[in-house]
């Protein structure tokens, strides 16, 4: 069965240090990766998790011999001291 990405939401407002996670269903093994700015942050055969300290779009990619599925989530950090000019 082709992998299917499971992400918590399309948009997340969170404090710095928030743990972003994504998982996937499908016929094992399914490799699940979290990617930001073309950099793989984690690649695992279980739920991919990273602590988020930067805003932006994070991509969740699930891959197996049966195919690939991709989802993304935009993270906005709240509770930070941002200098506005």
N, C-alpha and C positions, 0 to 999 in steps of 0.2 A: 504494500500500500504506500502511495506517495506521501511524503511528509507534509504536515500541516502545522504552521506556526501558531502558537498561542501567546499573545501579548496582553498585558493587563489593561491597556487603553491606548488610544491614539495620541492623546495629549496628557502629560503628567506635570503637575505643579508640585515640587518637592523641595525639601531642605537639602543643603549640601550633605553628602554622605548617604543619601537615599539609595537603597539597594534596588536596582532595576533588574528584573528577571524576565526571561522568556523561555518557553519550553515548546516541545513539538510532539505530535503524535505521528505514528506511521510504523511501518515494519522495520524493526531494529536490524542493524544499528543505524540510528539517526544522529548525525552530528549537528549540534546546535551552536551557533556562533553569535556573539554580539559585536557589532562593528560600528565605529564612529570615524568619520573622515578617512575612509578607506583603510583604517587600521583595525585589525582583528584584536579585540580586547580580551576575549575568551572564546575557546572552542572546546566543546565537551560532548559527551554522549548522554549527559543528563541535563538538568535545567541550567541554562547559562545565567550567571549572576555577576553584576559589577556594581561597585559603589560609584555613584555619580557625583562629580565635583565640577562638571562643565555642562553648560546648556547646549542644546542642539538636537539634531536628529540622530537617533540610534537605530541601527538596522538589526533585525533578528533574521538570521538565515538558517534554515534547516535543510540538510542534504542527506540523501541516502542513494543507494543504487537504483531506486525507483523514481528519483527526481529531486527537485528543489522547490522550496517555498520561501517567500520573503515577506516580512512585515516590518513596519517602522513605527517608532514612537518619538514624539517631540517632547523634550524635557525642558521645563522652565524652572529655574531655581528661585525660591522665595526665601525671605529671611536673610538675605545677604546684604552687605553694605556695598552698594554700587555707587560709583562716583559718576554723577551726571554732569555733563558740561554743555 
